[in-house]
Amino acid sequence: MNKRIATALLLALATAACDSIIEVRLGDRVEESTLEGPDAAALLAASVQATFECAYSGYNHAMGLFGDELNSMGNTVIYSYDRRDPSPAGGFVGVYADGDCASPGLYKPLSSARWFADNVSEKLRSWSDGDVPGRMGLLASTAAYSGYSLVLLGESMCSAAIDEGPELSQNDLFALAEERFNEAVTAATSSGRGDILGLATLGRARARINMGNTAGAASDAAQIPAGFAYMATYDGATPTNAERRNELAYNMHLVAGTGLDPAFWNVEWQGVPDPRVASQSRGLTTLGVEHVLQLKYPTVNSPIPLARWAEAQLILAEAAGGQTAVDIINALHERAGIPPFDATGLSDARIMEQVIEERRRELFLEGHRAYDRARYGLPLYPAAGSPYRWGGVHGPATCFPLPNVERDNNPNIP
């Protein structure tokens, strides 16, 4: 399936995701009737993937800024992320609330991806296997992308609403994600889609551990085979095509609007450079700021991991602790070619600190760090109230408030 064709078609549907809450009117791209029948099933499922991948690229850029992975190099649009003081009013001071994938927005792109995935899943349930060859495999995919959209909403937003429903907490969103992943696991198993089975199973582990269901998360994580990786793909043939480019690479390597935070410069382990957090200085910008590049995503068509074996191993390490965690950490160190972690005489609490540090390195710029900081109660860096390089001070936010446009227009939210 050509992703560019899929992207053009998805724009006609996905931007309707929030109805009157967040609405974008586009010119007609395709007759609606051509997308209503079972003959369009494969195209719709491909468009769901493209919609999510657009949202996911922007999400990783935004959350890298909001966490302690990235910095603004003077790009004013992203100050509110970098400074941790997002406004629910939207616009310049709260681009997360109403921006698109490249703005970078959070609420609208993820809500659109979730709505589109659920809408197509509903169609696939209504059709028969005779109507749609490979129907259950397509349903596995759309349900999994819905689950991930909900997980990311839960990890970034303080609260959210679905289809003009009531205000939902982060745990509410994770619980809905688990439901979508349950459907995806069932459909992937019946259709033999091993790739989606791994994606959905690890997604469910992520949702479960976020809710404190450590045993359930570990059970899922243990099923992920060594070497498993499911990647979000980007073609980047035209860098200005925001729907299909890797935003992390575009904003750092091409337009120099974003740089690597000093906390991730020249990261080593026992004097050995850690290749999982590779970086390189480009020198001073015209504003006199050192611009350090991440090397994980060097081009606008670099794929971004969505789910992979190392994440599953770190969930197992968190759940088990002790020597099991140490063994997992050292297996990851061996793969990275760095010295082992010597836990001799260390407490369980200290070992857990190292698990968190391994997540910081192993899952670098994969959309985990900002929520990890909140979930583990880590100190904010830089501290709230400390001066912000481009003016003002760093804020205390650890999640994004429900946008005013949702609160003001949703009849089920006071």
C-alpha positions in Angstrom: 0.0 0.0 0.0 1.4 3.4 -1.0 1.7 5.4 2.2 1.3 8.8 0.3 -2.0 7.7 -1.2 -3.1 6.5 2.2 -2.1 9.8 3.8 -4.1 11.8 1.3 -7.2 9.7 1.9 -6.9 9.6 5.7 -6.9 13.4 5.8 -10.5 13.3 4.7 -11.5 11.1 7.6 -9.1 11.5 10.4 -9.4 15.2 10.9 -13.1 14.7 11.7 -11.9 12.7 14.7 -13.1 15.0 17.4 -16.3 16.3 15.6 -17.1 19.8 16.9 -14.5 19.6 19.6 -11.4 20.0 17.4 -12.5 20.3 13.8 -10.6 20.9 10.6 -12.4 21.5 7.3 -10.6 20.3 4.3 -11.5 20.4 0.6 -13.0 17.2 -0.8 -10.3 14.6 -1.4 -12.3 11.5 -2.1 -16.0 10.4 -2.4 -17.0 9.2 1.0 -18.9 6.3 -0.6 -15.7 4.8 -1.9 -14.5 4.4 1.7 -17.6 2.9 3.1 -17.6 -0.6 1.5 -15.5 -3.6 2.2 -13.4 -3.1 -0.9 -11.7 -0.2 0.8 -10.8 -2.2 3.9 -7.1 -2.6 3.1 -6.8 1.0 2.2 -8.5 2.1 5.3 -6.3 0.0 7.5 -3.2 1.4 5.8 -4.5 4.9 6.4 -5.0 4.1 10.1 -1.3 3.2 10.2 -0.3 6.4 8.4 -2.4 8.6 10.6 -0.9 7.0 13.7 2.7 7.3 12.4 2.2 11.0 11.7 1.0 11.5 15.3 3.8 9.3 16.7 6.6 11.2 15.1 5.3 14.5 16.4 4.7 12.9 19.8 8.3 11.8 20.2 9.5 15.3 19.3 7.1 17.0 21.7 7.7 14.6 24.6 11.5 14.7 24.1 11.2 18.4 24.6 8.8 18.1 27.5 11.1 15.5 29.2 14.8 16.1 29.6 16.0 14.7 26.2 15.7 17.7 23.9 16.0 21.5 24.0 14.8 24.4 21.8 17.6 26.0 19.8 15.6 29.2 19.7 12.5 27.9 18.0 9.8 29.9 19.8 6.9 27.6 18.8 8.3 24.8 21.1 9.1 27.0 24.1 6.0 25.8 26.0 7.2 22.2 25.8 10.8 22.9 26.6 9.8 25.2 29.5 7.2 22.8 30.9 4.5 25.5 31.1 1.8 24.4 28.5 -1.4 26.4 28.3 -4.7 24.7 27.6 -5.6 27.8 25.6 -3.8 26.4 22.6 -2.1 28.5 20.0 1.5 29.7 20.5 1.5 29.1 24.3 -0.2 25.7 24.0 0.5 24.1 20.7 0.0 20.7 22.2 -3.7 21.4 22.5 -4.6 22.2 18.8 -1.4 21.7 16.8 -1.0 19.1 14.1 1.7 16.5 13.8 4.4 18.9 12.8 3.5 21.8 15.1 4.1 19.6 17.1 0.7 18.9 18.5 -0.4 16.1 20.9 -4.1 16.1 21.7 -5.5 16.5 18.2 -3.2 14.2 16.3 -3.5 11.4 18.9 -7.3 11.9 19.2 -7.6 11.7 15.4 -5.5 8.6 15.2 -7.6 6.9 18.0 -10.9 7.9 16.4 -9.9 6.8 12.9 -8.6 3.4 14.2 -11.8 2.8 16.2 -13.9 3.8 13.2 -12.2 1.4 10.9 -12.2 -1.3 13.5 -16.0 -0.9 13.8 -16.3 -1.3 10.0 -14.1 -4.4 10.0 -16.3 -6.0 12.7 -19.4 -5.4 10.6 -18.0 -7.1 7.5 -17.4 -10.8 7.0 -14.3 -12.8 6.1 -15.9 -13.3 2.7 -16.3 -9.6 2.2 -12.7 -8.8 3.2 -9.8 -11.2 2.7 -7.5 -11.1 5.7 -10.2 -9.2 7.7 -9.0 -10.4 11.2 -5.4 -9.4 10.4 -6.6 -5.9 9.5 -8.7 -5.7 12.6 -5.7 -6.7 14.7 -3.7 -3.8 13.2 -6.4 -1.1 13.7 -7.2 -2.3 17.2 -3.5 -2.2 18.1 -3.1 1.4 16.7 -6.1 2.5 18.7 -4.5 1.0 21.8 -1.2 2.8 21.3 -3.0 6.1 20.6 -4.8 5.7 24.0 -1.6 4.8 25.8 0.2 7.8 24.4 -2.8 10.0 25.4 -2.6 8.6 28.9 1.1 9.2 29.2 1.0 12.7 27.9 -2.3 14.2 29.0 -3.4 14.8 32.6 -6.9 13.9 31.3 -8.7 13.5 28.0 -12.1 12.8 26.5 -13.2 10.3 23.9 -16.0 11.0 21.4 -17.5 13.8 23.4 -17.6 11.6 26.5 -16.8 12.5 30.1 -13.3 13.6 31.2 -11.1 10.5 31.6 -8.1 10.1 33.9 -4.8 8.7 32.8 -5.7 5.3 34.3 -9.1 5.4 32.5 -7.2 5.8 29.2 -4.8 3.0 30.0 -7.8 0.7 30.8 -9.4 1.6 27.4 -6.0 0.9 25.8 -5.9 -2.6 27.4 -9.4 -3.3 26.0 -8.1 -2.4 22.5 -5.0 -4.5 22.9 -7.1 -7.5 24.1 -9.0 -7.3 20.8 -5.8 -6.9 18.8 -4.2 -10.0 20.5 -7.3 -12.1 19.8 -7.5 -11.0 16.2 -3.7 -11.4 15.6 -3.7 -14.8 17.1 -6.6 -16.0 14.9 -5.1 -14.5 11.8 -1.5 -15.6 12.3 -0.2 -12.0 12.4 2.8 -12.5 14.6 4.1 -9.0 14.1 0.8 -7.4 15.4 0.6 -10.0 18.2 4.0 -8.9 19.5 3.0 -5.2 19.1 -0.3 -5.6 20.9 1.1 -7.8 23.6 3.9 -5.4 24.5 1.5 -2.5 24.2 -0.8 -4.2 26.7 2.2 -4.7 29.0 3.0 -1.0 28.8 -0.6 -0.1 29.7 -0.7 -2.6 32.5 2.5 -1.5 34.2 1.3 2.1 33.9 -1.8 1.0 35.9 0.3 -0.8 38.5 -0.5 -4.3 37.3 3.1 -5.4 37.5 2.2 -9.2 37.3 0.1 -8.8 34.2 2.7 -6.6 32.5 5.4 -9.1 33.3 3.3 -12.0 31.9 2.9 -10.1 28.6 6.5 -8.9 28.4 7.7 -12.5 28.9 6.0 -13.4 25.6 8.1 -11.0 23.5 10.7 -13.0 21.6 14.4 -11.9 21.5 15.0 -9.5 18.6 11.4 -8.4 18.2 11.0 -4.9 16.9 8.0 -3.1 15.4 8.9 0.1 13.8 6.9 3.2 12.8 8.0 4.0 9.2 8.8 7.3 7.4 9.6 7.8 3.8 10.9 11.3 3.9 11.3 11.6 0.2 10.0 15.2 0.5 11.2 16.5 3.8 8.5 19.2 3.8 5.8 16.5 3.8 5.2 16.6 7.5 2.8 13.6 7.4 5.6 11.3 6.3 8.8 12.6 7.8 10.6 11.8 11.0 10.1 15.0 13.0 13.0 14.3 15.4 15.5 14.2 12.5 13.8 17.1 10.6 13.9 19.5 13.5 17.4 18.6 14.6 19.3 17.7 11.5 17.7 19.8 8.8 16.2 23.0 10.4 18.3 23.1 13.6 15.3 24.1 15.7 15.9 21.4 18.3 19.1 20.2 20.0 20.0 17.4 22.4 19.7 18.3 26.1 23.1 18.4 27.9 21.9 15.5 30.1 22.4 13.3 27.0 25.7 14.6 25.7 28.6 12.2 25.6 26.8 9.5 27.8 29.2 6.9 29.0 29.2 3.8 31.2 32.4 3.3 33.3 34.3 5.5 30.9 33.0 3.7 27.7 30.7 5.7 25.3 27.2 4.2 25.4 26.1 3.7 21.8 22.5 3.7 22.7 22.7 7.5 23.3 25.1 8.5 20.6 25.6 12.3 20.0 27.7 14.7 18.1 28.3 18.4 18.4 27.7 20.6 15.4 29.3 23.6 17.2 27.7 27.0 18.1 24.6 28.3 16.4 24.2 31.9 15.3 22.6 32.5 18.7 25.7 31.3 20.4 24.2 28.0 21.7 26.0 24.7 21.3 24.0 22.5 19.0 24.4 18.8 19.8 22.8 16.2 17.6 21.2 12.9 18.4 22.5 10.2 16.0 19.7 7.7 16.6 17.5 9.2 13.8 19.9 10.7 11.3 17.5 11.2 8.4 13.8 12.2 7.8 13.1 8.6 6.7 14.6 7.0 9.8 12.1 4.6 11.4 11.1 5.0 15.1 10.6 2.0 17.3 7.1 1.6 18.6 7.6 -1.7 20.5 10.7 -3.9 20.9 12.3 -6.6 22.9 14.5 -4.4 25.0 11.4 -2.6 26.4 9.9 -5.9 27.3 13.1 -6.9 29.1 13.1 -3.7 31.1 9.4 -4.3 32.1 10.5 -7.8 33.3 13.4 -6.2 35.2 11.2 -3.7 36.9 8.7 -6.4 37.9 11.3 -8.9 39.2 14.0 -6.7 40.7 17.0 -8.3 42.3 19.3 -10.6 40.5 16.9 -11.1 37.6 17.0 -7.3 37.0 20.8 -7.3 37.1 21.0 -10.2 34.6 18.7 -8.4 32.2 20.6 -5.1 32.6 23.9 -7.0 31.8 22.4 -8.7 28.8 21.5 -5.3 27.5 25.0 -4.0 28.3 26.5 -6.9 26.4 24.4 -6.1 23.3 25.5 -2.5 23.6 29.2 -3.4 24.0 29.6 -1.7 27.4 30.9 -3.0 30.7 28.5 -4.9 33.0 26.6 -3.5 36.0 28.2 -4.7 39.2 25.4 -5.0 41.8 27.5 -6.6 44.5 26.2 -5.5 47.9 23.6 -3.1 46.3 20.1 -2.8 47.7 16.9 -3.6 45.8 16.2 0.1 45.7 19.6 0.8 44.1 19.0 -1.9 41.5 15.7 -0.3 40.7 17.4 3.0 40.2 19.6 1.3 37.6 16.6 -0.1 35.9 15.2 3.4 35.5 18.6 4.6 34.2 18.6 1.8 31.7 15.2 2.9 30.5 16.6 6.4 30.0 19.4 5.1 27.8 17.8 2.1 26.1 14.5 3.8 25.2 16.2 7.1 24.4 13.9 9.3 22.2 11.3 6.5 21.9 8.6 8.5 23.8 9.0 7.0 27.2 11.2 9.4 29.2 8.7 12.1 30.1 6.1 9.7 31.5 8.8 7.7 33.3 9.8 10.8 35.1 6.2 11.2 36.3 5.6 7.5 37.0 8.8 7.1 39.1 8.5 10.5 40.8 11.9 11.6 39.5 13.0 15.2 40.1 12.3 17.7 37.4 15.3 18.7 35.4 15.9 21.7 35.2 14.0 22.3 38.5 10.7 24.2 38.4 11.4 27.9 38.9 14.9 27.9 37.5 15.6 30.4 34.7 14.8 29.3 31.1 17.4 30.1 28.6 15.0 31.9 26.2 13.1 33.8 28.9 10.9 33.1 31.9 11.3 30.1 34.1 10.8 26.4 33.9 7.4 25.2 35.0 6.3 22.3 37.2 4.1 20.4 34.7 4.4 16.7 34.4 1.4 16.2 32.0 -0.7 18.4 29.7 -4.0 19.8 30.9 -7.2 19.1 29.0 -7.4 21.7 26.2 -9.9 24.5 26.6 -11.4 23.7 23.2 -12.4 20.3 24.5 -13.6 21.6 27.9 -15.6 24.4 26.4 -17.4 22.4 23.6 -17.8 19.0 25.2 -21.4 18.9 26.7 -20.3 16.1 29.0 -17.5 18.0 30.7 -18.6 20.7 33.3 
